[in-house]
């Protein structure tokens, strides 16, 4: 809950990072316990919550890294990546399974053997994940960071020294860092503006050539995936700022990031469903019910991409920077009141 973390603009930036990391470490612990549940739905939710808490942890590390000891935050981030990697495939299959279960008419079109194979694979991956979060390595990782983040005194290793090598002061408060945190979130998305034009604005030599369009689609999918991760991390970083006293709980910039993440999430889920269907279709190219389901799922993927294209212009650099300025002005007006 948000009332468990209270940040102020006057506190050291490293102390703000410590409080956020400790909060998310608690969420990681709760999610790990849920993953080990014998109840399928509890375990599925646990995998989702575990990944979210890990991503939120990485959002703290990534946004505050300038004001943290480099070797410390890199070790922490590497650990997060290691544990996240073990959950990624399972989460994609959990979402696919739920997608099929929510569409009984579509599910009935597919061979039961394919669905049984999907469930078996989910079971195998879930067992592997449960073994991972009960391993000595994971328990040791949790114990080390629980101790390291327990108090400001014990977290000294994550702080920068008071003075840098050239005598520069490094006593940054959250107020000093706030503009950098906000604009860092904005820049992580605006950097994709030129690389990802809407499909409707592709040059004719690409849009009218099936072979080139297919190649562009592969390239676009990779960029969309990276943008999805950036949007998610940036949204989490902005949500971290709402723990600061005086910052609006739903700033306009955060609402835009959430909206974009929904579009990209729908696109990603449909893409993963298509990839699963295409693998089966290679072995069963004449299975008409499967092809019909693939056509429907492909249409859903295109609809999600169209939703993204419609909202993407809202992320023009000028508009995003104006909202960043509005957010910062509202905070500093309250600070100086």
QUITA-V107996 format. One record per residue. N is the residue number from 0. RES is the residue in one small letter. PSI is psi as a letter, one per 40 degrees, with the letter a starting at -180 (999 if undefined). NEAR is the number of other C-alpha atoms within 12 Angstrom. D_LAST is the distance of its C-alpha to the last C-alpha in whole Angstrom. Layout:
N,RES,PSI,NEAR,D_LAST
N,RES,PSI,NEAR,D_LAST
This chain:
0,x,i,11,28
1,x,d,18,24
2,x,e,12,24
3,x,e,15,26
4,x,h,24,23
5,x,h,25,20
6,x,i,30,18
7,x,i,26,15
8,x,d,31,14
9,x,e,21,15
10,x,i,24,19
11,x,i,28,21
12,x,d,39,22
13,x,d,43,26
14,x,d,37,25
15,x,d,40,23
16,x,d,45,26
17,x,d,40,28
18,x,d,34,26
19,x,d,41,27
20,x,d,40,30
21,x,d,33,31
22,x,d,31,30
23,x,d,38,32
24,x,d,37,35
25,x,d,29,35
26,x,d,30,35
27,x,d,36,38
28,x,d,30,40
29,x,d,26,40
30,x,d,29,41
31,x,d,39,44
32,x,d,28,45
33,x,d,28,45
34,x,d,36,47
35,x,e,29,50
36,x,i,23,50
37,x,e,16,54
38,x,h,14,52
39,x,d,21,52
40,x,d,19,49
41,x,d,22,47
42,x,d,31,48
43,x,d,36,47
44,x,d,26,43
45,x,d,34,43
46,x,d,45,44
47,x,d,31,41
48,x,d,29,39
49,x,d,39,40
50,x,d,39,40
51,x,d,30,36
52,x,d,32,35
53,x,d,41,37
54,x,d,36,35
55,x,d,38,32
56,x,d,41,33
57,x,d,37,34
58,x,d,38,30
59,x,d,43,29
60,x,d,42,31
61,x,d,31,31
62,x,d,42,28
63,x,e,41,27
64,x,d,31,30
65,x,d,26,29
66,x,e,37,28
67,x,i,34,31
68,x,h,26,34
69,x,d,20,36
70,x,d,17,39
71,x,d,24,37
72,x,d,34,36
73,x,d,20,39
74,x,d,21,41
75,x,d,33,38
76,x,d,28,38
77,x,d,20,42
78,x,d,26,42
79,x,d,35,40
80,x,d,19,42
81,x,d,21,46
82,x,d,33,45
83,x,d,32,43
84,x,d,23,47
85,x,e,26,49
86,x,e,37,47
87,x,d,26,47
88,x,d,25,50
89,x,d,34,50
90,x,d,33,47
91,x,d,32,48
92,x,d,33,51
93,x,d,34,50
94,x,d,31,48
95,x,d,32,51
96,x,d,32,53
97,x,d,24,50
98,x,d,22,50
99,x,d,29,54
100,x,d,17,54
101,x,e,13,52
102,x,g,17,55
103,x,d,14,58
104,x,d,14,60
105,x,d,23,59
106,x,d,26,60
107,x,d,19,63
108,x,d,21,64
109,x,i,28,64
110,x,h,21,66
111,x,d,15,66
112,x,d,14,67
113,x,d,24,64
114,x,d,25,61
115,x,d,15,63
116,x,d,17,63
117,x,d,29,59
118,x,d,24,59
119,x,d,18,61
120,x,d,21,58
121,x,d,30,55
122,x,d,24,57
123,x,d,18,58
124,x,d,28,55
125,x,d,37,53
126,x,d,24,55
127,x,d,23,55
128,x,d,37,51
129,x,d,30,52
130,x,d,22,54
131,x,d,26,51
132,x,e,34,48
133,x,e,23,51
134,x,i,17,52
135,x,d,13,52
136,x,d,16,50
137,x,d,25,47
138,x,d,20,47
139,x,d,16,47
140,x,d,27,44
141,x,d,31,42
142,x,d,18,43
143,x,d,21,42
144,x,d,34,38
145,x,d,26,38
146,x,d,20,39
147,x,d,26,37
148,x,e,31,33
149,x,d,23,34
150,x,i,20,32
151,x,d,22,30
152,x,d,15,33
153,x,e,17,35
154,x,e,28,33
155,x,d,21,33
156,x,d,23,36
157,x,e,34,33
158,x,i,34,31
159,x,i,29,31
160,x,i,21,32
161,x,d,19,30
162,x,i,14,32
163,x,a,14,33
164,x,d,10,37
165,x,e,9,36
166,x,e,10,34
167,x,h,12,31
168,x,i,14,28
169,x,f,23,27
170,x,f,24,24
171,x,h,28,22
172,x,i,24,19
173,x,d,31,18
174,x,d,29,15
175,x,d,23,18
176,x,e,29,20
177,x,d,38,18
178,x,d,26,19
179,x,d,27,22
180,x,d,35,23
181,x,d,41,21
182,x,d,29,24
183,x,d,30,27
184,x,d,40,27
185,x,d,39,27
186,x,d,25,30
187,x,e,30,32
188,x,d,39,32
189,x,d,29,33
190,x,d,22,35
191,x,e,27,38
192,x,d,24,37
193,x,d,17,40
194,x,d,20,42
195,x,g,30,42
196,x,i,27,43
197,x,i,26,44
198,x,d,26,47
199,x,e,16,48
200,x,e,15,47
201,x,i,21,50
202,x,i,15,52
203,x,d,13,56
204,x,e,13,57
205,x,d,18,55
206,x,d,19,55
207,x,e,16,59
208,x,h,15,60
209,x,d,13,60
210,x,d,13,61
211,x,d,18,58
212,x,d,20,56
213,x,d,15,57
214,x,d,15,56
215,x,d,26,52
216,x,d,26,52
217,x,d,15,52
218,x,d,16,50
219,x,d,24,47
220,x,d,28,47
221,x,d,19,47
222,x,d,25,44
223,x,d,36,42
224,x,d,27,43
225,x,d,24,41
226,x,d,34,38
227,x,d,32,38
228,x,d,28,37
229,x,d,34,35
230,x,d,41,33
231,x,d,35,33
232,x,d,36,32
233,x,d,40,29
234,x,d,41,28
235,x,d,37,28
236,x,d,38,26
237,x,d,41,23
238,x,d,33,24
239,x,d,41,23
240,x,d,45,20
241,x,e,30,19
242,x,e,29,19
243,x,h,33,16
244,x,h,25,14
245,x,e,26,11
246,x,h,32,14
247,x,i,25,16
248,x,d,20,19
249,x,g,20,21
250,x,i,27,20
251,x,d,27,22
252,x,d,38,23
253,x,d,34,24
254,x,d,24,26
255,x,d,32,28
256,x,d,40,29
257,x,d,27,30
258,x,d,25,32
259,x,d,36,34
260,x,d,34,35
261,x,d,24,36
262,x,d,33,39
263,x,d,36,40
264,x,d,30,40
265,x,d,32,43
266,x,d,32,44
267,x,d,35,45
268,x,d,33,46
269,x,d,34,49
270,x,d,35,50
271,x,d,30,50
272,x,d,34,53
273,x,d,29,54
274,x,d,22,55
275,x,d,28,57
276,x,d,34,59
277,x,d,23,60
278,x,d,17,61
279,x,d,25,63
280,x,d,24,64
281,x,d,14,66
282,x,e,12,68
283,x,g,17,69
284,x,e,16,69
285,x,e,12,71
286,x,g,19,69
287,x,d,15,68
288,x,d,21,65
289,x,d,31,63
290,x,d,24,63
291,x,d,24,62
292,x,d,31,59
293,x,d,31,58
294,x,d,22,58
295,x,d,21,56
296,x,d,32,54
297,x,d,27,54
298,x,d,20,53
299,x,d,24,50
300,x,d,29,49
301,x,d,27,49
302,x,d,22,47
303,x,d,27,44
304,x,d,36,44
305,x,d,22,44
306,x,d,24,41
307,x,d,34,40
308,x,d,26,41
309,x,d,20,39
310,x,e,23,36
311,x,d,33,36
312,x,d,23,35
313,x,e,26,32
314,x,f,36,31
315,x,i,22,32
316,x,d,23,30
317,x,d,16,28
318,x,d,19,27
319,x,d,32,26
320,x,d,25,24
321,x,d,20,22
322,x,d,27,21
323,x,d,31,20
324,x,d,24,18
325,x,d,22,16
326,x,d,32,16
327,x,d,32,14
328,x,d,22,12
329,x,d,20,11
330,x,d,29,10
331,x,d,22,8
332,x,d,14,6
333,x,d,16,5
334,x,d,17,6
335,x,e,11,4
336,x,999,9,0
